[in-house]
Amino acid sequence: MTRLWDKGAPLDQRVLQFTAGEDYALDERLVQYDVQASLAHAAMLHAQQLLSADDYAAIKNGLTELGAQHARGEWCISLADEDGQTALESRLTARIGTAGGRVHLGRSRNDQVLTALRLYMREATRELGTQADAVAAALDALAARHDAVVLPGYTHMQQAMPSSVALWAGGFAAELRDDAAGVTSVQRRLASSPLGSAAGYGTPGLPIDRAATAAALGFDQPQQPVTAVQLSRGKAEAQLLFECTLLAQDLGRLAADLLLFYTQEFAFIKLPDDFTTGSSIMPQKRNPDVCELVRGRTATAQAALLEALAIYAKLPSGYQRDLQLLKAPLFRGIDSVLQSCAIMTALLAGVQFARDITLDPALHAAEEANALVVEEGIPFREAYQRVGTKRKP
C-alpha cells in the first residue's frame, strides 16, 4: 500500500503500527462523511476550472460507488492503509486511474479529517439530543401511569417533604431536556468549515472557493483565518464530551434513585424481569445490573472528557499529530452515552411503582408551619418552633 505522503523510502512496520495505532479502525465511522466532503471538494475544483468535466464525472461516480460499497460492508480500512483518507483515495485511484489523484488538490489530510469529524459530530449532537429527549418522554409516560402515587421527598437521605412520582420523574425529565439543549449548543463550534485550510496555511496560488464547499456541506461559513483551524481542534470535541458528561451524570443519578427504590428496604418499584439478571449462586436474586452500569458509565464520559482536554492542552500552534488521538475518547464518550440513553428509555417503559408507599407523618411539618403563618399571621420562625416542639419525640 502506497501512503499519500510516500516518497519511496521504506517505513519500519513498528513505526506504522505505532503511528497509525487504532486510527485506521476508528476512521471506519468517518468514511461516509469523507466521501461527502470529497464530493463537495471535487465539485468546487471543477467549478473553479481546476478539474476537467471528465475527471470530475469519474471522481464523482467513483466516490459515490465506493461510499455505497463501504456502507454495504464490501471493504474496510486496514492498517496498511494507515487511515481512512488514504484508504479512500487509493481505492478511488485504483478504480478510475490518474483522475483519482487529482481530488486532493487544494486540501490536506489535516482539513480533510477535521471536515469529516465536524460532519460526524453534527449528526452525533442531533442523535444525542434526540436520545436525551426520549428518556425524558419515557419519564413523562411513567409519571402519567402513576399520577396518583405519592412519594417521600428526601434530603440528607432522610424523608423530608411529601412528593410524588410526577414530581420525581418531572424533575429528571426537565434536566434531561436541559442536557439535550446543552448538546445542541455545541453546534456553534461545528458551524464553520475547515475545508480548504489545508495544512493550516491555506492553498497559495490556487483559486479555490471555500465558501462554495462550506455551503455545499451545510456549514454557515468557512472558518477564518486559516490559522485558526488547527487551533480550534479539540474544542468542539471537548465541549461535546462535557455535555455528554452532564447527560451521563443525570442518567447516573436517575439510575441511583431507581437502585434505591428497588431495594427490599424501600420496595417502591418493580423492574421488568427481562431487564434484570440473576445470581449464579442465589436462586432468589434479580439484579438491577442495567441501572448499576448506567451509574458506572458516568466515569466513562468523564474520563473521555479529561482525556480529550489533556491531549490538546499546551500544544503549539499548527497541526501536531497528538490531535489524531482525540478520536478515541470522542467516539467512546458519545457511544457510551447513546447506549445509556437507549437502555434507560427501554427500562423506564417497564418500571412499576407500588401504590401503597408509606410516608412518615412528619413530612407535613413544613406545611403545618406555613399554615400557621397564613392563619395566625405569626413569623415563620415562630411557627417553625411551635411545630418543631410539638413534633419532638
N, C-alpha and C positions, 0 to 999 in steps of 0.2 A: 504494500500500500504506500503510495506517494502522498506525503502530507503537504498541505498548502504552502508551508514555508520551506519545503525540502530543497536543498541546494546540491544534493548528490552525495554528501558525506554520510557515512553510516551512523546510525544512532544506537547507542548502547541500550539494550532492551530493558535494563534496570531503570534507565532514565525515563523511557516511555511509560513503564508501569508506575513509576513514582509521580511523574508529572501529569499523566492522564488520570491516575487514581480511579475513582468511581465516576469521573465526569462523563465518560462516554455512555455509561448506563443511565445517569441522570438526564442526559440530553434526549433520551427517548421521548419524554413528555413534551419536548420543545420542537420536535420535528414539524408538526403541523403549523406552528407559528413561524418557524424559519422559512417554510415554504411560502406562507402568506406574505411575509416581509420580502422574500426574494422575488416574488411575482410583482410586487409593487415597485421594487427597485428596478427590475428589468423593464417594466412599462415606462418608468421615468427615463431610463437610459435611451430607450427607443424614441420617446418624445423629444429628447434633447439631441437627437441625431448622433448618439454615441453607440447605437446598436442598430444594425440593419433590420429591415422588416422580416427577412428570412430567419436571421438569427433569433430575433425576438419571438417569432412564432415557434421555433424549435425549442427555445428555453421555456416558454410558457407551457407548451404541451408536455415537455419532459418533466418539469417540476410538478405539474398537476398530476401526472400519472404516478410519479414517484411518491407524492404525498398520499395518493389513494392506496398504493401498494403497501406503504408503511402502515396505514390505518388498518389494512386487512391482515397485517402481521406477516407480510411476504418478505420483508427484510428488516434488519435491525442494525444498530451501531455496534461495532466491535472495538476491542482495544486497539487493533491495528489501525482503525480509522482515527483514533485519538479523540475526536469529538464529533458532535452532530453536524457542524458546518462542513468539515472535511468529508464526512460520510455522504452528505447530500450532494456537494459539488462534484466529488469523484464519480458518484453514480450517474449524475447528470452528464458529465463529460463522456463517460463510457457509453451512454445511451445515444447522445446526439453529436458527439465529436467535438471539434475545437470550439464550437459555439458555446459549449458549457463553460469554458474557461473565460468567457467574456463577462459573465454575470457578476464577477467580483469587482469589476471596475468601479472605483468610487466608494468603496467601503472596506472595512477591516473586520476581522473576526470580533474585535472589541465592540464595535457598534452593532454588528450583526447579532451577536448573542444577547446583548442588552436589549435590543429591539424585541427579540423573541421572548425574553424574560418579562418585559413590560406587557406584551400582549397576553402572555400567560397569567400574569398577576392581575390584569384587568378582569379576566374571566374568574380567577380564583376569588377575588373580592366579591364578585356578584354571587358566586356559589356559597361562600361563607355567610353572606348576608341572608341569602335565601334559607340556608340551613338553620341559622340562629332564629329567624322568624318562624320556622317550622316548629322548633322546640317551644317557642312562646305560644304558638297556636295550640300545641298539644297541652300546654298548661291551662290555656283558656278552656279547652274542652274538658279537662279534668275538673276544673272549678265548676263548670256548668253541670257536670254529672253529680257533684256533691255540694250543691249550692246551699244546702241547709245544715251542713256538717260544721259544728263548732270545733275549734282547736284552742289549746292554750298557747298564748304567745310567750316566748322565752326571752329573758335577759339573764346573763351570767349563768346560763344553763339551769335556771330556776323558772317555774311557772310564774308569769308576771302580770299579764293582762289578757282578757279574752280576745281571741282571734277566730279565724275561720279558714276553711280550705280555700275559699275565694280570695281572702286577703293574702294568705301564704303564697298561693300559686300566682296571684296577680302581681305580687312584688317581684318574683323571679321573672315573670313574663315581661314586665316593664324593663328590667335590667338587660334582659336578652335582646330586646328591641333596641335598647341603647347601644349594646355591643354591635348589633347589625349596622346601626348608623355610624359607629366608630370605624368599622371595617370599610364602609363606603367612603369615609373621609380620606382614605388612602389614595383614592382616585386622583386627587390633586397632584400627587407626586408622580403619577403614571400618565399624566396628560400631555407631556412633551415628548416628541420623537427624537431619539438619539441617532437615527439612521442618517448617514452622510457625514457624521462627525469623524468617521473612520477611526484612526488610532488615537484620536483626541485632539487633532490639529487640523481637521478639515481635509479637503482634497484640492490642493493648489493646482491651478492650470486646467481644472475640469469644470465645465459649466453645468454642474448637477443642480437639480431643483428639489431642495429638501422640503419645501412647502408642499410640493405635489405628493411626495411619498408620505408625509405626515397626514395629509388629508385622506389619501387612499387607505391608510391603515386606521383611521378614526382617531388620530391624535388631534389635540387642539392647535398645536403649532410645533415647529422644530425647536429643540432645546438649544438655547443660545446663552453665551457664546459656546463654541465647540469645546473649549477647555473646561466648561462646567460639567460636561457629560460624565467624565471619569470621576470627577469629584463628587458627583451625586450618587455614585454606585454604593449600594448598601443602605441608603437612607430610606428608600421606599420599602426595601426588604425588611429593615428593622422596624419601621412603623407598622407594617402589616403584621409582623410577628408580635409586636407589642399589643395590637388589637386582638390578635389570636390568643395571647396570654390572658387578657381581660375576659374574653369569652370563655376560655378554658376554666378560669377560676370561678366564674359564675356557674358553669356546669358542675364543677367540683363541689361548690357549696350546696347546690341543689342535690347532688348525689349524697353528700354528707348528711343532709336532713333526711333523705329517704332511708339511709342506712340506720339512723337513729329510730325513725318511725317504724322500721321493720323488726326491731328487736322485740323479744318477748316482753321486756320490761315496759316498752312503750305500746307496742301492739296497735299502732294507729292504722297501719296499712297492710294489705296483702299484695304481693307481687305475683305476676303470672308465672305459672310453673315453667313455661317454655323460655322464661328469661332468668331462671335461676339454675344453679348447678348443684351437684351432690357431693357428699364426702365419700372418700374411698374406705373409711373405717366406721363412720357413724351413720347408720341407716336412716335416722330420722332427719338428717340435716338437709336444708335447702339454703344454698349460699347466694347472697346478692352480689356475685362477682362483677356484674356489669357496672354497678354503682361504685364498687371499690376501684375498678380500673379507670373509670371516668375521673374519679377523685385523684387517682395516682398520676393520670396523664397531664395534670396541671404542671407537673415537673418537666414533662417533655416540652411543653410550649415555652415555659420559662427558660429552660436550658437552650432551646433553639434561638430565642431572642438574645440571650447573653453571648452565645457563640457568634452570632451574626455581628453584634456590636463590637466584639473583640477583634474580628477579622479585619475590619477596615479602619479601626481606630489608629490614629497617628501615622497612617500611610502618607507618603509624599504625594504631590500632585502627579497626574498622568496615570496610565494603566500600570498596574502591578499584578502579577499572577496570583497573588493572595486572593484577589477578588473572585477567582474561579471557585473558591471554597464556600462562597455564600449559598450556592445552590442546595447543598445538602441540608443545612439547618432550615432553609426556607421551605423546601419541599416536605421535610419531616414535620415541621410545625404545622403547616397547612393540612397535611394528610391526617395528622393526629386529631386536630380539632374537628375536621369534617366527619371523621369516623365517630367521634364522641357525640356530636350533634345528631347524627343519624340514629345511633343506637338509643340515645335518650328520648328522641321523638317516638320511636317504636315502643320503648319501655313504658313511657307515660300513658300510652293508649290503654295499657292493661292494669294500671295501678288502681286499686280499690281502697277507699278509706272506710274505716269502721264507722258505724252510725251512733255508737254509744260511748264516745270518748268522755272520760270523767274529767271535769275541771275543778280545781281547788276553789271553794267559795271565796277565798281571799283574793282571787283575781279581780273582784269587783271593787276593791278598796279605793282605787283611784277614782272610779266612777262615783262612789259614795261621797268622797271628799268634794268632788266637783258639784254634786247635787247640793251639799251643804252651802257651798258658796252661792249657788244660784238661789236657793230657797231662803237663806238667812242673811245673805249679804256680808258674811264674815270673810276675812282674808283667807286665802288658800292655805297659808302656813298654819293658821289656827285649825282649819278643817282637817288638814293633814295630821296634826297632833291628836285631835279628837278621834278620828277614825283609827289611827295607829294605836292609841291607848286602848280603845275598845276591842281591838283585834289581838292584843297581846295574849299569849297562851297563859 
